[in-house]
Amino acid sequence: MPTCARQARLTAWRSLVTAATAALFAALLSPAVAQAAPRESEPVYSYENAIRESVWVDTGLDGDGDGRPDRVAVDIVRPSEPARQGRKVPVIMDASPYYSCCGRGNESQKKTYDADGNVVQMPLFYDNYFVPRGYAFVGVDLAGTNRSDGCVDVGGPSDIRSAKAVIDWLGGRARAYTTRTGATTARAGWTNGRTGMIGKSWDGTIANGVAATGVRGLETIVPIAAISSWYDYYFQQGAPLYDSGPEWLSDYVDSPDARAKCAAVQQAIVKGAPRTGDWTPFWTARDYVEDASKVRASVFAVHGMQDLNVRTKHLGQWWDALAKNGVERKIWLSQTGHVDPFDFRRGAWVDTLHRWFDHELLGYDNGIDDEPMADIERHPDQWSTSAVWPPRDTKTVTLRPSKGATAGVGTLGPRTGGGTETFTDDPALSETDWAARTDTSTPEKAGFSTGTLTRDLRLSGSSTVTVTATPTTSTAHLSAVLVDLGPDTIRDYADGGEGITTLTDRTCWGPSTAGDSSCYKVTRAATADVGYTVVSRGWADLGTYASARKGVPLTPGKAYTLTIDLAATDHIVPEGHRLALIVAGTDKDLIDPPSSRPTLTLDLARTSARLPLVGGTAAFARATAGATAPSHTAVLDGVRDPRTAAHPVPGGHR
């Protein structure tokens, strides 16, 4: 955020600290007792006796076209004691489309209700843990889902307005009612108007989108494996990522009532999101990166570096945009796929999240803002930290492919190469097939690697690969993959658990009631011993060479230059390993094939990779000094082929 916005946030935070400390002292201490300011909220309130209520917030929209403004259902669990004492509490909020259709978390929990319609079970541990510590927890049904009016529009104005209207109501700027259709209004006099949003996948995506409106009262967001631009969920630079569009996803989560009323919205989604891969106004309305300058909230982002559902391209472009605008940030990067940190680092996650919310919503000076910005998983359950992310000495280094002694097997280094390499798109093969045979001449890819490193080499951030390719057909898709060649034990992100195994024992995180347990199944890392690791990948339709937002037919035999964005990562290629770049066509099950099967010829002199290396060019020179060429061409072991559902769901069952 601009300097004046940062100063305003600092001033507000200092005022909050003063007010929170004074209120706590007034409530808990006698005048004669002198005591340090609180550093941690304690579970001093009754969860069993918490107030459970529901309201319906007016969004001001009429998405379902029934002539009435849509109201979204808001289920609330809050401690009863502060209300009786005249004290107000902050809010932790999760706005989701999944509360009735699909469930939340590793155990697919859904909301349940008593005979009066008040929530009994609130999915996940947030209410059990934080309500006794003086927070309210609010679960919002997005428009068109569960008990809300309206229609799901897949990250568009209806989805975002669903949650933003609730924050406005909590801040006294919107109207709510005690029932879905009644006229009795409800006020949020019990809250101090400070809200933090949290959620995984679609839920975290809503947090990103609401933050990008700049709404007042949203102090922090915790987006976990979240989308930053919906176009990039379904396409990358014109290449379709799945054989489906957002209209399927909308229908998947719509309530029965919404399905009966939302045909016009469904038709608008189909019309607005054609499978051509071209950018349309539909995608502009769902691109939160463009509005990062409006973000007032701090951001604690969490993402799996091997997430092939919501890929880390979403994280990288969002993170960079937030950094550009001076937003306060923190980040966790795991080796998992699409997995919540509660299921891969539970104890540390609960403790860190607790301190983050205490700092951001209660104003406690607990030092979390002075701790390292990034936690990064290097090996299963082994974590390191970075003071900032990417590290300050990260520099973009240009590496170039060169021909080797064998066709399609070359070298990667700082010098410009010459000549060409040719490959033919084979939609039956994936990045695992290519990487396993990096050192073998095969017809479907071209691979280039450094020599064996003599020092560790760290990539931190987002890479790009620029290719100049001549196709034999009028359509062509390209994939670019970075690979760490060498033995390792990693989380098995391609397994069904995407890097975790769920056990039968449970651990508990707060008090429980008969209808809402705080106890969840324990998990452990699911690992695989591999001979290579795919570090990052990216895809594009060569027809977008002139504009990433519109593809055009290619002229066979003509050379085109295109830059492919690769997903963000933080990976150390160890001493004794090699770094490889592979360029190929269709990446099976990760992008759809083009209408033809082209052969492509790469002009190596006009092909390069721009990589974010910690230590820059000097670090690469040190790591490759004395490097030796590989001594074998064996097929390497890796994880199984990564596969995604025919109809992807941001969130899935985890």
C-alpha positions in Angstrom: 0.0 0.0 0.0 1.2 3.6 -0.4 3.2 5.2 2.4 0.2 7.1 3.7 -1.8 4.0 3.9 1.0 2.2 5.7 1.2 5.1 8.2 -2.5 5.0 8.7 -2.4 1.3 9.4 0.4 1.8 11.9 -1.4 4.5 13.6 -4.6 2.5 13.8 -2.7 -0.5 15.1 -1.1 1.5 17.9 -4.5 2.9 18.8 -5.8 -0.6 18.9 -3.0 -1.8 21.2 -3.7 1.0 23.6 -7.5 0.4 23.5 -7.2 -3.3 23.8 -4.8 -3.1 26.7 -6.9 -0.6 28.6 -10.0 -2.6 28.1 -8.3 -5.8 29.3 -6.9 -4.1 32.3 -10.2 -2.5 33.2 -12.0 -5.9 33.0 -9.5 -8.1 34.6 -7.2 -6.1 36.9 -7.6 -4.1 40.0 -6.1 -0.6 40.0 -3.4 -1.6 42.3 -2.1 -4.3 40.0 0.6 -3.4 37.5 1.1 -5.9 34.7 2.7 -6.1 31.3 0.5 -5.8 28.2 -1.0 -9.1 27.0 0.9 -11.1 24.4 -1.6 -14.0 23.9 -5.3 -14.4 24.1 -6.3 -17.1 26.5 -9.3 -19.6 26.5 -11.2 -17.9 29.3 -14.7 -18.0 27.7 -17.2 -20.8 27.5 -17.5 -22.5 24.2 -20.5 -24.6 25.3 -22.4 -21.4 26.3 -21.4 -19.5 23.2 -24.1 -17.5 21.4 -25.1 -19.3 18.2 -27.2 -17.2 15.8 -27.9 -16.7 12.1 -28.6 -13.5 10.2 -29.2 -12.8 6.5 -27.3 -9.9 5.1 -28.7 -7.8 2.2 -26.2 -7.8 -0.7 -28.0 -5.2 -2.8 -28.0 -7.6 -5.7 -30.8 -9.6 -7.4 -28.8 -12.3 -9.1 -31.6 -14.9 -9.1 -34.0 -12.4 -10.7 -36.9 -12.9 -8.2 -37.5 -9.2 -7.7 -36.0 -9.2 -4.2 -32.5 -8.2 -3.1 -30.4 -11.3 -2.4 -29.7 -12.1 1.2 -26.7 -14.3 2.2 -26.9 -16.5 5.3 -24.4 -15.8 8.0 -23.9 -18.3 10.9 -22.3 -16.8 14.0 -20.6 -18.4 17.0 -19.4 -15.9 19.6 -18.6 -15.8 23.3 -21.5 -14.8 25.5 -19.4 -13.2 28.4 -18.0 -10.2 26.5 -21.5 -9.2 25.4 -22.8 -9.3 29.0 -19.8 -7.2 30.1 -20.3 -4.6 27.3 -17.1 -5.5 25.5 -16.8 -6.1 21.8 -14.9 -8.8 20.0 -13.2 -9.1 16.6 -14.3 -11.6 13.9 -12.7 -14.5 12.1 -14.7 -15.2 8.9 -14.7 -18.0 6.3 -17.0 -17.4 3.3 -17.5 -20.6 1.4 -19.7 -22.3 -1.3 -19.0 -25.7 0.3 -20.9 -25.6 3.6 -23.7 -27.9 2.4 -22.7 -29.4 -1.0 -19.2 -30.7 -0.4 -17.9 -30.1 3.1 -14.7 -28.4 4.4 -11.4 -29.8 5.5 -9.8 -33.3 5.4 -12.9 -34.8 6.8 -15.4 -33.0 4.6 -17.4 -31.4 7.4 -20.7 -29.6 6.7 -22.7 -27.2 8.7 -25.5 -28.7 10.8 -28.4 -27.0 12.4 -30.8 -27.4 15.4 -34.6 -27.2 15.2 -34.5 -23.4 15.4 -32.1 -23.1 12.5 -29.1 -22.2 14.5 -25.7 -23.7 13.6 -24.7 -26.7 15.7 -21.6 -27.9 13.8 -19.4 -25.3 12.2 -16.8 -27.1 10.0 -13.1 -26.9 11.0 -11.5 -26.0 14.3 -11.7 -22.2 14.1 -14.8 -21.7 16.3 -13.7 -24.3 18.8 -10.3 -22.8 19.2 -10.8 -19.0 18.8 -14.3 -18.4 20.4 -13.0 -19.2 23.9 -10.1 -16.8 23.2 -12.5 -13.9 22.7 -13.2 -14.0 18.9 -16.4 -14.5 17.1 -16.4 -17.0 14.2 -18.6 -16.2 11.2 -19.3 -18.8 8.4 -20.9 -17.2 5.3 -22.8 -19.1 2.7 -21.9 -17.6 -0.7 -24.8 -16.4 -2.7 -26.6 -19.3 -4.4 -25.3 -21.9 -1.8 -26.8 -23.5 1.2 -29.3 -21.1 2.9 -28.4 -18.0 0.8 -30.3 -16.3 -2.0 -28.8 -15.5 -5.3 -26.6 -17.3 -7.8 -23.0 -18.5 -7.8 -21.0 -16.6 -10.4 -17.6 -18.3 -9.8 -15.5 -15.5 -8.3 -17.4 -12.7 -9.8 -19.3 -9.8 -8.4 -22.0 -12.0 -6.7 -19.4 -14.2 -4.9 -17.3 -11.2 -3.7 -20.3 -9.1 -2.8 -21.6 -12.0 -0.7 -18.6 -11.7 1.7 -18.0 -7.9 1.4 -21.6 -7.2 2.4 -21.1 -9.1 5.6 -18.0 -7.1 6.5 -19.9 -4.0 5.8 -22.7 -5.2 8.1 -20.1 -6.0 10.8 -18.9 -2.4 10.4 -22.4 -0.9 10.6 -22.6 -0.1 6.9 -25.1 -2.7 5.6 -28.4 -4.2 6.7 -29.1 -7.7 8.0 -32.3 -9.5 9.0 -33.1 -12.2 11.5 -34.7 -14.4 8.9 -34.3 -15.0 5.2 -37.5 -13.3 4.2 -38.6 -11.3 7.2 -38.4 -7.6 8.0 -36.8 -7.7 11.5 -33.3 -6.2 11.3 -30.3 -7.5 13.1 -27.3 -5.3 14.3 -23.8 -6.4 14.9 -23.3 -4.3 18.0 -21.2 -7.1 19.6 -18.2 -6.7 17.3 -15.5 -4.0 17.2 -15.6 -4.1 13.4 -12.2 -5.7 12.9 -12.4 -8.8 10.7 -9.9 -11.4 9.5 -10.9 -13.7 6.6 -9.5 -17.2 6.2 -10.1 -20.1 3.9 -8.6 -22.7 1.6 -9.0 -22.7 -2.2 -12.3 -21.2 -3.2 -12.8 -19.8 0.3 -9.3 -18.2 0.3 -10.0 -17.0 -3.2 -13.0 -15.0 -1.9 -10.7 -13.5 0.8 -8.3 -12.4 -2.0 -11.2 -10.9 -3.9 -12.7 -9.1 -1.0 -9.4 -7.7 0.1 -9.0 -6.3 -3.5 -12.1 -4.2 -3.0 -10.3 -2.3 -0.3 -13.3 -2.7 2.1 -12.9 -1.0 5.5 -12.7 -3.3 8.5 -11.0 -6.2 6.8 -7.7 -6.1 8.7 -6.1 -9.3 7.5 -6.6 -12.3 5.2 -5.2 -15.8 5.3 -5.6 -17.3 1.8 -4.6 -20.9 1.7 -4.0 -22.4 -1.8 -6.1 -19.6 -3.2 -6.8 -18.3 -6.7 -5.7 -14.8 -7.7 -7.2 -14.7 -11.2 -9.9 -17.1 -12.4 -8.6 -17.0 -16.0 -5.5 -18.7 -14.7 -7.5 -21.4 -13.1 -8.9 -22.5 -16.4 -6.2 -21.4 -18.9 -2.6 -20.4 -19.0 -1.7 -18.0 -21.8 -4.4 -19.5 -24.0 -3.8 -23.1 -23.3 -6.9 -24.8 -21.7 -6.1 -26.5 -18.5 -9.1 -28.7 -18.2 -11.9 -30.0 -20.4 -14.5 -27.9 -18.6 -15.4 -24.3 -17.8 -16.7 -22.4 -14.8 -20.3 -23.1 -15.7 -19.8 -26.7 -14.5 -18.4 -25.5 -11.2 -21.2 -23.1 -10.6 -23.8 -25.9 -11.1 -21.7 -28.1 -8.8 -22.1 -25.9 -5.8 -25.5 -24.2 -6.5 -28.3 -25.0 -4.0 -31.4 -26.6 -5.4 -33.2 -23.3 -5.1 -30.4 -21.6 -7.1 -30.4 -24.2 -9.8 -34.1 -23.5 -10.3 -33.6 -19.7 -10.6 -30.1 -19.2 -12.1 -30.4 -20.4 -15.7 -29.7 -16.8 -16.9 -26.5 -16.6 -14.8 -25.4 -20.0 -16.1 -25.9 -18.8 -19.7 -23.9 -15.7 -19.0 -21.0 -17.7 -17.6 -21.0 -19.9 -20.7 -21.1 -16.9 -23.0 -18.5 -15.0 -21.0 -15.9 -17.8 -20.7 -15.5 -19.4 -24.1 -13.1 -22.3 -24.4 -11.1 -20.4 -27.0 -8.7 -19.3 -24.2 -9.2 -15.6 -25.2 -9.5 -13.1 -22.4 -13.0 -11.6 -22.0 -14.6 -9.0 -19.7 -15.8 -12.1 -17.7 -12.2 -12.7 -16.7 -11.4 -9.1 -16.0 -14.1 -9.1 -13.3 -12.4 -12.1 -11.7 -8.8 -10.8 -11.8 -7.9 -9.7 -8.3 -4.2 -9.1 -9.2 -5.2 -6.0 -11.1 -6.7 -4.5 -8.0 -3.9 -5.3 -5.6 -3.3 -1.6 -5.1 -6.6 -1.4 -3.2 -5.6 -4.0 -0.6 -5.6 -2.5 2.9 -5.5 -5.9 4.8 -2.3 -7.7 5.7 -1.9 -11.1 4.0 -0.7 -14.4 5.4 -0.5 -16.7 2.3 -0.1 -20.5 2.4 0.5 -22.6 -0.7 1.8 -26.1 -1.6 4.6 -25.8 -4.2 3.3 -28.9 -5.9 -0.4 -27.8 -6.0 -1.6 -28.8 -9.4 -5.2 -27.7 -8.6 -4.6 -24.1 -7.7 -1.1 -23.8 -9.1 1.5 -21.5 -7.5 1.3 -19.2 -10.5 -1.7 -17.8 -8.6 0.5 -17.3 -5.5 3.4 -15.8 -7.4 1.6 -13.1 -9.3 -0.5 -12.1 -6.2 2.5 -12.0 -4.0 4.5 -9.9 -6.4 1.6 -7.4 -6.8 1.1 -7.1 -3.1 4.8 -6.5 -2.6 4.7 -3.8 -5.3 2.0 -2.0 -3.3 3.7 -2.4 0.1 1.2 -4.8 1.7 2.3 -6.4 5.0 2.9 -10.1 4.2 3.8 -13.5 5.6 4.1 -16.8 3.8 4.3 -20.6 4.2 5.4 -22.8 1.3 5.1 -26.6 1.7 6.1 -29.5 -0.5 2.4 -30.7 -0.6 -0.2 -30.4 -3.2 -3.6 -28.9 -2.5 -3.5 -29.4 1.3 -4.4 -27.3 4.3 -1.5 -26.5 6.8 -3.7 -28.0 9.5 -3.1 -31.3 7.8 0.7 -31.0 7.2 2.1 -29.0 10.1 -0.8 -28.9 12.6 0.7 -27.8 15.9 3.0 -25.1 14.4 0.1 -23.9 12.2 -2.4 -23.4 15.0 0.2 -21.6 17.2 1.3 -19.3 14.3 -2.3 -18.6 13.2 -3.2 -17.8 16.8 -0.4 -15.3 17.2 -1.2 -13.8 13.7 -4.8 -13.1 14.6 -3.9 -11.9 18.1 -1.5 -9.4 16.5 -3.7 -8.3 13.6 -7.2 -8.3 15.3 -6.5 -7.8 19.0 -3.4 -5.6 18.5 -1.2 -7.7 20.8 2.5 -6.9 20.5 3.6 -10.5 20.3 6.6 -10.1 18.0 5.2 -12.1 15.0 5.8 -9.1 12.8 9.5 -9.2 13.6 9.9 -12.9 12.8 11.0 -14.3 9.4 8.5 -13.6 6.7 8.7 -17.1 5.1 8.6 -20.7 6.3 9.6 -23.1 3.6 9.5 -26.9 3.7 12.8 -28.3 2.3 12.2 -32.0 3.0 9.1 -33.7 4.5 8.5 -32.1 7.9 11.8 -30.2 7.7 11.4 -26.4 7.5 13.6 -23.4 7.0 12.9 -19.7 7.2 13.7 -16.6 5.2 13.8 -13.1 6.6 12.0 -11.9 3.5 10.7 -13.7 0.5 12.1 -14.0 -2.0 15.4 -13.2 -0.3 16.8 -9.7 -1.0 19.8 -11.1 -2.9 17.7 -12.9 -5.4 18.5 -11.9 -8.9 17.1 -12.9 -12.3 19.7 -14.9 -14.2 19.4 -15.8 -17.9 20.4 -19.3 -18.8 20.4 -20.6 -22.4 20.1 -24.1 -23.9 22.8 -25.4 -26.2 23.0 -28.5 -28.4 24.7 -31.6 -27.1 26.2 -34.6 -28.8 22.8 -36.4 -28.9 19.6 -35.0 -30.5 17.3 -33.5 -27.9 19.8 -33.8 -25.1 21.7 -30.5 -24.5 23.3 -28.3 -22.0 22.1 -25.3 -19.9 24.3 -22.4 -19.1 24.9 -18.7 -19.4 26.3 -18.7 -22.9 24.1 -18.3 -26.0 23.8 -21.6 -27.9 23.2 -22.2 -31.6 21.4 -24.6 -33.9 18.0 -26.2 -33.4 16.2 -29.0 -31.7 13.0 -30.6 -32.9 10.2 -32.5 -31.1 6.7 -33.7 -31.9 3.8 -33.1 -29.6 2.7 -36.4 -28.0 -0.5 -35.9 -25.8 -0.1 -39.3 -24.3 3.0 -38.3 -22.4 3.5 -36.0 -19.4 6.2 -34.1 -17.5 7.0 -37.2 -15.6 7.8 -39.1 -18.8 9.9 -36.2 -20.1 11.8 -35.7 -16.8 12.5 -39.5 -16.3 14.3 -39.5 -19.7 16.0 -36.1 -19.6 19.3 -37.6 -20.7 17.7 -39.8 -23.4 16.9 -38.7 -26.9 13.2 -39.0 -27.3 10.9 -37.6 -30.0 8.5 -35.7 -27.8 10.8 -33.3 -25.9 14.0 -31.4 -25.8 16.0 -31.4 -22.6 18.9 -29.3 -21.4 20.8 -29.6 -18.1 23.7 -28.1 -16.2 26.6 -30.2 -15.2 26.6 -31.8 -11.8 26.6 -28.9 -9.3 29.5 -28.4 -6.9 27.4 -26.2 -4.6 23.8 -25.8 -3.7 21.7 -23.6 -6.0 18.5 -22.0 -4.8 15.6 -20.8 -6.9 13.2 -18.4 -5.1 10.3 -16.8 -6.9 8.8 -17.0 -10.4 10.6 -18.0 -13.6 9.9 -17.4 -17.3 11.0 -19.3 -20.4 11.2 -17.6 -23.8 11.1 -19.9 -26.8 11.4 -19.3 -30.5 9.6 -22.2 -32.2 8.5 -23.0 -35.7 5.4 -25.2 -35.9 4.3 -27.5 -38.7 0.6 -26.9 -38.1 -1.7 -23.9 -37.4 -2.1 -24.7 -33.7 0.5 -25.7 -31.1 0.8 -25.8 -27.3 4.0 -25.6 -25.4 5.2 -26.7 -22.0 8.3 -25.6 -20.1 9.4 -27.6 -17.0 12.3 -27.1 -14.6 13.6 -30.3 -13.1 16.0 -31.1 -10.2 17.9 -34.2 -11.4 19.1 -36.2 -8.4 18.0 -38.6 -5.7 15.7 -37.3 -2.9 12.9 -38.1 -0.6 9.9 -35.8 -1.2 6.3 -35.6 -0.3 4.3 -37.7 -2.7 2.2 -34.9 -4.1 0.8 -37.1 -6.9 -0.7 -39.6 -4.5 -4.3 -39.3 -3.5 -3.5 -37.4 -0.3 -1.3 -35.0 -2.2 1.5 -35.4 0.3 -0.3 -36.6 3.4 -1.6 -39.8 4.8 -4.6 -39.7 7.1 -4.4 -41.8 10.3 -7.1 -42.9 12.8 -5.9 -41.2 15.9 -7.2 -37.7 16.7 -5.9 -34.5 18.3 -8.2 -31.9 19.8 -8.0 -28.1 19.3 -10.3 -26.4 21.8 -13.4 -27.6 23.6 -16.1 -29.6 22.0 -19.9 -29.9 22.3 -22.1 -32.9 21.5 -22.7 -31.6 18.0 -19.3 -30.0 17.3 -16.1 -31.9 18.0 -12.7 -30.1 18.0 -10.9 -33.4 17.4 -9.5 -34.2 14.0 -7.7 -37.2 12.5 -3.9 -37.0 12.6 -1.9 -37.0 9.4 1.7 -37.8 8.5 3.8 -37.1 5.5 3.3 -39.4 2.5 6.8 -39.7 0.9 8.4 -41.0 -2.2 12.0 -41.8 -3.1 12.7 -40.2 -6.4 15.5 -39.7 -8.9 14.2 -36.3 -10.1 11.8 -33.6 -8.9 9.8 -31.3 -11.1 10.4 -27.9 -9.6 8.2 -25.7 -11.7 6.1 -25.8 -14.8 4.2 -23.5 -17.2 2.2 -23.8 -20.4 1.0 -21.6 -23.3 -0.7 -21.7 -26.6 1.9 -20.6 -29.2 -0.9 -18.7 -30.9 -0.8 -16.1 -28.1 2.7 -15.0 -29.2 1.5 -11.5 -29.9 -0.9 -11.1 -27.1 -1.4 -13.3 -24.0 -5.1 -12.4 -24.1 -6.0 -13.5 -27.6 -4.8 -16.4 -29.7 -4.5 -16.4 -33.5 -3.9 -19.2 -36.0 -0.2 -20.0 -36.8 1.4 -20.1 -40.2 3.2 -23.5 -40.6 6.9 -23.0 -41.2 7.0 -19.6 -39.6 9.0 -18.9 -36.4 7.2 -17.4 -33.4 8.7 -16.1 -30.1 6.7 -16.6 -26.9 7.5 -16.2 -23.2 5.9 -18.7 -20.9 5.3 -17.9 -17.2 6.3 -20.6 -14.8 4.8 -21.3 -11.4 6.5 -19.7 -8.3 8.7 -22.0 -6.2 11.4 -22.0 -3.6 13.7 -24.9 -4.2 17.3 -25.8 -3.5 19.1 -27.9 -6.1 21.7 -29.6 -4.0 25.3 -30.1 -4.6 25.7 -33.3 -6.7 22.4 -32.7 -8.5 21.7 -31.0 -11.9 19.2 -28.4 -13.0 17.3 -29.1 -16.2 15.0 -27.3 -18.5 12.6 -29.3 -20.7 10.6 -27.9 -23.5 7.8 -30.0 -25.0 4.2 -29.9 -26.2 1.1 -31.1 -24.4 1.6 -32.0 -20.7 -0.8 -34.9 -20.3 -3.6 -34.4 -17.9 -2.4 -30.9 -17.0 -3.3 -29.1 -20.3 -5.6 -30.1 -23.1 -3.9 -30.9 -26.5 -4.3 -28.6 -29.5 -6.5 -29.6 -32.4 -3.5 -30.8 -34.4 -0.3 -32.7 -33.5 2.5 -30.3 -34.5 6.2 -30.9 -34.8 8.1 -27.8 -33.4 11.6 -26.7 -34.1 13.4 -24.6 -31.4 15.8 -21.9 -32.4 18.3 -22.3 -29.5 20.0 -19.0 -30.0 16.6 -17.3 -29.4 15.5 -19.5 -26.5 16.3 -18.8 -22.8 15.2 -19.2 -19.2 15.1 -16.4 -16.7 15.4 -17.8 -13.3 15.3 -16.2 -9.8 18.5 -17.4 -8.2 19.5 -16.5 -4.7 22.9 -14.8 -5.1 22.4 -14.2 -8.8 24.9 -14.8 -11.5 27.8 -15.2 -9.0 25.9 -18.0 -7.2 25.3 -19.9 -10.5 29.0 -19.5 -11.4 30.1 -20.9 -8.0 27.6 -23.8 -8.2 28.7 -24.8 -11.7 32.5 -24.3 -11.3 34.1 -27.6 -12.0 30.7 -29.1 -12.8 30.8 -32.4 -14.7 28.6 -33.9 -17.3 26.2 -36.8 -16.4 27.8 -40.2 -16.7 24.6 -42.2 -17.4 21.4 -42.1 -19.3 19.3 -44.3 -17.1 15.5 -43.8 -16.7 14.9 -42.0 -13.4 12.2 -42.7 -10.9 9.7 -40.0 -9.9 6.2 -39.7 -8.6 3.4 -41.1 -10.6 1.8 -39.1 -13.4 0.1 -36.1 -11.8 -3.6 -36.3 -12.7 -6.4 -33.8 -12.2 -10.1 -34.4 -12.2 -12.0 -34.0 -15.5 -14.0 -31.3 -13.8 -11.7 -29.5 -11.3 -13.0 -28.2 -8.0 -10.9 -25.6 -6.2 -11.1 -27.1 -2.8 -11.9 -30.7 -3.6 -12.4 -32.8 -0.5 -9.4 -31.3 1.4 
